[in-house]
Amino acid sequence: MTNGTIPPPNLYPEGRWTNNKTWVEYLAESLNVDLRDMAFGGATADNNIVDNENESNSTLKQKYAIWSSVKTQIDYFIQNATQPDKYLTTYMIWIGGNDYRIIVEKNMTTKPETIIASMGESLTRLTTSVGARKFLIYNLPPLEIAPLIQTHFTADQQDQLKNLVEAHNAQLDVMVKNFSLNYRVTARVFDLYNLTNEILNDPEKYQFKNVKDPCLNYYDGIFTNNSGINDTFTTNNNVTVEHCEQADTYLFWDRLHPTASAHRLLADKIGEYLKSPDGYCLFNELCNLG
């Protein structure tokens, strides 16, 4: 949709906001299953609640309207998708990070209850419209640890973001449990928050050497220099961007998005979860749903 210009293709391969494949691609490969990926960079839960105003070009915003929120992505999926086998299809949703970052950045009063309610409505629509029976929903990591937040948000804003994420995760657990009971489906929450904290507390266990700095000093048109960086790219705007030598040892590719190695680790952990007693029913068609 952007003709390969956003994000810059020499920094972000094939339109991904990372340096290689994303977690859902690694996961589909490891499980040997088909993948339909509706994710789009910058998306929110519902752009009628929180609109990503970082994209100021009105023509582009109209062009991306289908993909700019989970709500519109699901609308498009329902209208255009071939009816999937409800016992062989697992729906995975990970949303909220952009919402809360924008809420804090724009000093909005939107509360987690509103975001959670929107997510619940999206799950319900998938169940009632296409018969979805299996869901894996991801809670949010501690967003305040991202390099962009550390450098561009005040201490008070970082605390606010931390509190919003914690409230979101607590309310998400309750919503998903109630949804599962009310619609007699299998819905689980994958705990990304605690996994991220485990990585931060013991990076070497997960083969990371740097969990604080970005490998690539580019994000959202902002360029900086970092020590220990000795390779360069040139963007479409002919701006030279430096990046680290060993990206696979970094948690962050740029100042907001994880590296491919972090994506691969997440895929491995999700794969383990799907084989565990708690996640087993999400990946076994013979399992008793509900």
HUMO-V935514 format. One record per residue. N is the residue number from 1. PHI is phi in radians with two decimals (NA if undefined). NEAR is the number of other ideal C-beta (glycine too) atoms within 10 Angstrom. D_FIRST is the distance of its C-alpha to the first C-alpha in Angstrom with 1 decimal. Layout:
# HUMO-V935514
n=N phi=PHI near=NEAR d_first=D_FIRST
n=N phi=PHI near=NEAR d_first=D_FIRST
This chain:
# HUMO-V935514
n=1 phi=NA near=12 d_first=0.0
n=2 phi=-1.82 near=12 d_first=3.8
n=3 phi=0.98 near=6 d_first=5.6
n=4 phi=1.32 near=11 d_first=7.5
n=5 phi=-1.80 near=11 d_first=9.1
n=6 phi=-2.24 near=17 d_first=8.9
n=7 phi=-1.29 near=22 d_first=11.2
n=8 phi=-0.95 near=16 d_first=13.2
n=9 phi=-1.13 near=16 d_first=13.2
n=10 phi=-1.41 near=11 d_first=17.0
n=11 phi=-1.91 near=19 d_first=17.6
n=12 phi=-2.31 near=20 d_first=15.2
n=13 phi=-1.02 near=13 d_first=14.9
n=14 phi=0.92 near=8 d_first=11.9
n=15 phi=1.37 near=14 d_first=9.9
n=16 phi=-1.60 near=19 d_first=13.0
n=17 phi=-1.46 near=18 d_first=15.0
n=18 phi=-2.86 near=22 d_first=18.0
n=19 phi=-1.73 near=22 d_first=19.7
n=20 phi=-2.86 near=18 d_first=19.3
n=21 phi=-1.37 near=18 d_first=18.8
n=22 phi=-1.73 near=19 d_first=18.8
n=23 phi=-0.97 near=22 d_first=21.8
n=24 phi=-1.22 near=18 d_first=20.6
n=25 phi=-1.24 near=17 d_first=19.9
n=26 phi=-1.06 near=20 d_first=23.4
n=27 phi=-1.14 near=22 d_first=24.9
n=28 phi=-1.06 near=16 d_first=23.7
n=29 phi=-1.13 near=12 d_first=25.0
n=30 phi=-1.20 near=14 d_first=28.3
n=31 phi=-1.59 near=16 d_first=28.9
n=32 phi=1.00 near=6 d_first=27.9
n=33 phi=-2.20 near=12 d_first=25.9
n=34 phi=-1.27 near=9 d_first=22.7
n=35 phi=-2.27 near=11 d_first=19.7
n=36 phi=-2.10 near=12 d_first=17.0
n=37 phi=-1.80 near=10 d_first=15.0
n=38 phi=-1.74 near=16 d_first=13.3
n=39 phi=-1.16 near=16 d_first=13.3
n=40 phi=-2.52 near=16 d_first=10.8
n=41 phi=-1.05 near=18 d_first=12.0
n=42 phi=1.55 near=17 d_first=14.1
n=43 phi=-1.18 near=23 d_first=14.8
n=44 phi=-2.07 near=26 d_first=18.2
n=45 phi=-1.16 near=23 d_first=20.6
n=46 phi=-2.75 near=22 d_first=20.3
n=47 phi=-1.26 near=21 d_first=18.7
n=48 phi=-1.43 near=11 d_first=21.8
n=49 phi=-1.71 near=17 d_first=24.0
n=50 phi=-2.24 near=23 d_first=22.2
n=51 phi=-1.71 near=15 d_first=19.3
n=52 phi=-1.30 near=18 d_first=17.4
n=53 phi=-1.31 near=11 d_first=18.5
n=54 phi=-1.07 near=12 d_first=17.5
n=55 phi=-1.60 near=15 d_first=14.4
n=56 phi=-1.51 near=7 d_first=16.5
n=57 phi=-1.29 near=9 d_first=14.1
n=58 phi=-1.14 near=8 d_first=14.5
n=59 phi=-1.12 near=7 d_first=11.9
n=60 phi=-1.14 near=13 d_first=9.1
n=61 phi=-1.06 near=15 d_first=11.3
n=62 phi=-1.17 near=10 d_first=11.4
n=63 phi=-1.13 near=14 d_first=7.7
n=64 phi=-1.65 near=21 d_first=7.7
n=65 phi=-0.98 near=12 d_first=11.3
n=66 phi=-1.06 near=16 d_first=11.2
n=67 phi=-1.83 near=17 d_first=10.5
n=68 phi=-1.34 near=23 d_first=12.4
n=69 phi=-2.63 near=27 d_first=15.7
n=70 phi=-1.04 near=26 d_first=17.6
n=71 phi=-1.01 near=21 d_first=19.1
n=72 phi=-1.27 near=20 d_first=16.0
n=73 phi=-1.09 near=19 d_first=14.7
n=74 phi=-1.20 near=22 d_first=18.2
n=75 phi=-0.97 near=15 d_first=18.3
n=76 phi=-1.13 near=14 d_first=15.4
n=77 phi=-1.06 near=17 d_first=17.1
n=78 phi=-1.11 near=13 d_first=20.5
n=79 phi=-1.35 near=9 d_first=19.5
n=80 phi=-2.11 near=8 d_first=17.7
n=81 phi=-1.40 near=13 d_first=19.2
n=82 phi=-1.19 near=6 d_first=22.2
n=83 phi=-0.99 near=9 d_first=25.1
n=84 phi=-1.39 near=16 d_first=25.5
n=85 phi=-1.23 near=9 d_first=29.0
n=86 phi=-1.15 near=15 d_first=29.9
n=87 phi=-1.62 near=13 d_first=32.3
n=88 phi=-1.99 near=12 d_first=30.0
n=89 phi=-2.07 near=18 d_first=26.9
n=90 phi=-1.97 near=19 d_first=26.6
n=91 phi=-1.68 near=23 d_first=24.0
n=92 phi=-2.07 near=18 d_first=23.2
n=93 phi=-2.28 near=19 d_first=22.1
n=94 phi=-2.33 near=19 d_first=22.0
n=95 phi=-2.61 near=22 d_first=21.3
n=96 phi=2.24 near=26 d_first=23.2
n=97 phi=-1.07 near=19 d_first=22.8
n=98 phi=-1.15 near=21 d_first=20.5
n=99 phi=-0.97 near=29 d_first=22.6
n=100 phi=-1.29 near=26 d_first=25.8
n=101 phi=-1.09 near=24 d_first=24.7
n=102 phi=-1.22 near=18 d_first=23.6
n=103 phi=-0.98 near=22 d_first=26.8
n=104 phi=-1.24 near=23 d_first=28.9
n=105 phi=-1.08 near=15 d_first=27.1
n=106 phi=-1.66 near=11 d_first=27.3
n=107 phi=0.99 near=8 d_first=30.7
n=108 phi=-1.47 near=13 d_first=29.8
n=109 phi=-1.76 near=6 d_first=32.4
n=110 phi=-1.03 near=15 d_first=30.1
n=111 phi=-1.84 near=14 d_first=31.9
n=112 phi=-0.97 near=22 d_first=31.0
n=113 phi=-0.95 near=12 d_first=32.6
n=114 phi=-1.22 near=16 d_first=29.9
n=115 phi=-1.15 near=25 d_first=27.0
n=116 phi=-1.10 near=22 d_first=29.1
n=117 phi=-1.07 near=16 d_first=29.8
n=118 phi=-1.12 near=21 d_first=26.2
n=119 phi=-1.10 near=25 d_first=25.7
n=120 phi=-1.08 near=17 d_first=28.7
n=121 phi=-1.13 near=15 d_first=27.5
n=122 phi=-1.14 near=22 d_first=24.3
n=123 phi=-1.10 near=23 d_first=26.6
n=124 phi=-1.09 near=14 d_first=28.9
n=125 phi=-1.09 near=16 d_first=26.2
n=126 phi=-1.14 near=20 d_first=25.3
n=127 phi=-1.23 near=20 d_first=29.0
n=128 phi=-1.40 near=11 d_first=30.0
n=129 phi=-1.66 near=15 d_first=27.1
n=130 phi=-2.12 near=18 d_first=26.5
n=131 phi=1.29 near=14 d_first=29.6
n=132 phi=-1.00 near=21 d_first=28.2
n=133 phi=-2.18 near=23 d_first=31.2
n=134 phi=-2.26 near=22 d_first=30.1
n=135 phi=-2.40 near=22 d_first=28.2
n=136 phi=-2.15 near=21 d_first=27.9
n=137 phi=-1.89 near=21 d_first=27.0
n=138 phi=-1.78 near=22 d_first=26.7
n=139 phi=-1.37 near=22 d_first=28.6
n=140 phi=-1.67 near=22 d_first=27.6
n=141 phi=-1.32 near=23 d_first=28.9
n=142 phi=-1.20 near=19 d_first=30.9
n=143 phi=-1.09 near=24 d_first=28.1
n=144 phi=-1.17 near=21 d_first=30.7
n=145 phi=-1.50 near=19 d_first=31.1
n=146 phi=-1.10 near=26 d_first=27.7
n=147 phi=-0.94 near=19 d_first=28.3
n=148 phi=-1.09 near=18 d_first=26.2
n=149 phi=-1.20 near=20 d_first=28.3
n=150 phi=-1.10 near=13 d_first=31.5
n=151 phi=-1.70 near=11 d_first=31.0
n=152 phi=-2.06 near=15 d_first=29.5
n=153 phi=-1.87 near=19 d_first=31.1
n=154 phi=-1.22 near=9 d_first=34.8
n=155 phi=-1.03 near=8 d_first=37.1
n=156 phi=-1.14 near=9 d_first=37.3
n=157 phi=-1.17 near=16 d_first=33.5
n=158 phi=-1.11 near=19 d_first=33.4
n=159 phi=-1.12 near=13 d_first=36.2
n=160 phi=-1.09 near=17 d_first=34.5
n=161 phi=-1.10 near=24 d_first=31.3
n=162 phi=-1.04 near=17 d_first=33.6
n=163 phi=-1.17 near=14 d_first=35.4
n=164 phi=-1.12 near=23 d_first=32.4
n=165 phi=-1.11 near=21 d_first=31.0
n=166 phi=-1.12 near=15 d_first=34.5
n=167 phi=-1.16 near=16 d_first=34.9
n=168 phi=-1.01 near=24 d_first=31.5
n=169 phi=-1.12 near=22 d_first=32.5
n=170 phi=-1.12 near=13 d_first=35.9
n=171 phi=-1.26 near=19 d_first=34.7
n=172 phi=-1.09 near=21 d_first=32.0
n=173 phi=-0.96 near=15 d_first=34.9
n=174 phi=-1.15 near=11 d_first=36.8
n=175 phi=-1.08 near=19 d_first=34.1
n=176 phi=-1.16 near=21 d_first=33.1
n=177 phi=-1.10 near=13 d_first=36.8
n=178 phi=-1.15 near=12 d_first=37.4
n=179 phi=-1.07 near=18 d_first=34.4
n=180 phi=-1.05 near=17 d_first=35.6
n=181 phi=-1.24 near=11 d_first=39.1
n=182 phi=-1.20 near=11 d_first=38.3
n=183 phi=-1.90 near=16 d_first=36.1
n=184 phi=0.90 near=10 d_first=37.9
n=185 phi=-2.11 near=21 d_first=34.8
n=186 phi=-1.73 near=19 d_first=34.3
n=187 phi=-2.32 near=23 d_first=32.3
n=188 phi=-2.29 near=19 d_first=32.7
n=189 phi=-1.95 near=19 d_first=31.5
n=190 phi=-1.56 near=20 d_first=30.8
n=191 phi=-1.51 near=17 d_first=32.4
n=192 phi=-1.30 near=18 d_first=29.9
n=193 phi=-1.08 near=19 d_first=32.0
n=194 phi=-1.25 near=12 d_first=35.1
n=195 phi=-1.07 near=19 d_first=33.4
n=196 phi=-1.10 near=20 d_first=32.0
n=197 phi=-1.12 near=14 d_first=35.4
n=198 phi=-1.08 near=14 d_first=37.0
n=199 phi=-1.11 near=20 d_first=34.8
n=200 phi=-1.14 near=16 d_first=35.7
n=201 phi=-1.36 near=9 d_first=39.4
n=202 phi=-2.55 near=11 d_first=39.6
n=203 phi=-1.01 near=17 d_first=36.8
n=204 phi=-1.10 near=8 d_first=38.9
n=205 phi=-1.03 near=9 d_first=39.2
n=206 phi=-1.88 near=17 d_first=35.5
n=207 phi=1.14 near=10 d_first=35.5
n=208 phi=-1.84 near=20 d_first=34.0
n=209 phi=-1.88 near=12 d_first=35.8
n=210 phi=-2.44 near=16 d_first=33.7
n=211 phi=-2.04 near=18 d_first=32.3
n=212 phi=-2.04 near=13 d_first=32.3
n=213 phi=-1.76 near=17 d_first=30.6
n=214 phi=-1.42 near=26 d_first=27.0
n=215 phi=-1.23 near=25 d_first=26.8
n=216 phi=-1.85 near=25 d_first=24.1
n=217 phi=-1.58 near=19 d_first=24.9
n=218 phi=-2.54 near=22 d_first=21.5
n=219 phi=-2.96 near=22 d_first=19.6
n=220 phi=1.01 near=12 d_first=18.0
n=221 phi=1.39 near=9 d_first=19.4
n=222 phi=-1.83 near=12 d_first=22.8
n=223 phi=-2.13 near=13 d_first=24.8
n=224 phi=-2.47 near=13 d_first=28.2
n=225 phi=-1.98 near=9 d_first=30.7
n=226 phi=-2.31 near=14 d_first=32.3
n=227 phi=-1.32 near=5 d_first=35.5
n=228 phi=1.35 near=9 d_first=35.6
n=229 phi=-1.93 near=17 d_first=32.3
n=230 phi=-2.44 near=8 d_first=32.7
n=231 phi=-2.22 near=12 d_first=29.5
n=232 phi=-2.38 near=9 d_first=26.9
n=233 phi=-2.19 near=14 d_first=23.3
n=234 phi=-2.13 near=12 d_first=22.0
n=235 phi=-1.35 near=17 d_first=18.7
n=236 phi=-1.05 near=13 d_first=16.6
n=237 phi=-1.61 near=8 d_first=18.9
n=238 phi=1.06 near=6 d_first=21.9
n=239 phi=-1.81 near=12 d_first=23.1
n=240 phi=-1.34 near=10 d_first=25.0
n=241 phi=-2.18 near=20 d_first=24.3
n=242 phi=-1.63 near=18 d_first=27.0
n=243 phi=-2.56 near=21 d_first=26.8
n=244 phi=-1.29 near=22 d_first=29.4
n=245 phi=-1.37 near=10 d_first=31.0
n=246 phi=-2.02 near=10 d_first=31.0
n=247 phi=-1.07 near=18 d_first=27.7
n=248 phi=-1.23 near=16 d_first=28.9
n=249 phi=-1.74 near=17 d_first=31.7
n=250 phi=-1.78 near=24 d_first=29.6
n=251 phi=-1.36 near=25 d_first=28.4
n=252 phi=-1.90 near=25 d_first=25.7
n=253 phi=-1.34 near=28 d_first=23.1
n=254 phi=-2.02 near=26 d_first=22.3
n=255 phi=-1.41 near=22 d_first=24.0
n=256 phi=-2.41 near=18 d_first=22.3
n=257 phi=-1.90 near=22 d_first=20.8
n=258 phi=-1.30 near=24 d_first=23.0
n=259 phi=-1.30 near=25 d_first=23.4
n=260 phi=-1.09 near=20 d_first=22.8
n=261 phi=-1.14 near=22 d_first=26.6
n=262 phi=-1.19 near=22 d_first=26.4
n=263 phi=-1.06 near=23 d_first=23.7
n=264 phi=-1.14 near=20 d_first=26.1
n=265 phi=-1.07 near=20 d_first=29.0
n=266 phi=-1.06 near=24 d_first=27.4
n=267 phi=-1.03 near=21 d_first=26.6
n=268 phi=-1.08 near=15 d_first=30.3
n=269 phi=-1.17 near=18 d_first=31.6
n=270 phi=-1.16 near=24 d_first=29.7
n=271 phi=-1.04 near=16 d_first=31.0
n=272 phi=-1.09 near=10 d_first=34.5
n=273 phi=-1.10 near=18 d_first=34.1
n=274 phi=-1.18 near=21 d_first=33.2
n=275 phi=-1.73 near=12 d_first=36.5
n=276 phi=-1.46 near=9 d_first=38.5
n=277 phi=-0.99 near=6 d_first=40.7
n=278 phi=-1.26 near=11 d_first=38.5
n=279 phi=-1.75 near=19 d_first=35.2
n=280 phi=-0.98 near=13 d_first=36.8
n=281 phi=-1.19 near=20 d_first=36.2
n=282 phi=-1.35 near=22 d_first=32.4
n=283 phi=-2.25 near=17 d_first=32.4
n=284 phi=-2.24 near=14 d_first=35.5
n=285 phi=-1.16 near=12 d_first=35.4
n=286 phi=-1.54 near=6 d_first=39.2
n=287 phi=-1.23 near=13 d_first=39.3
n=288 phi=-1.25 near=7 d_first=40.7
n=289 phi=-1.33 near=14 d_first=37.9
n=290 phi=2.03 near=12 d_first=38.6
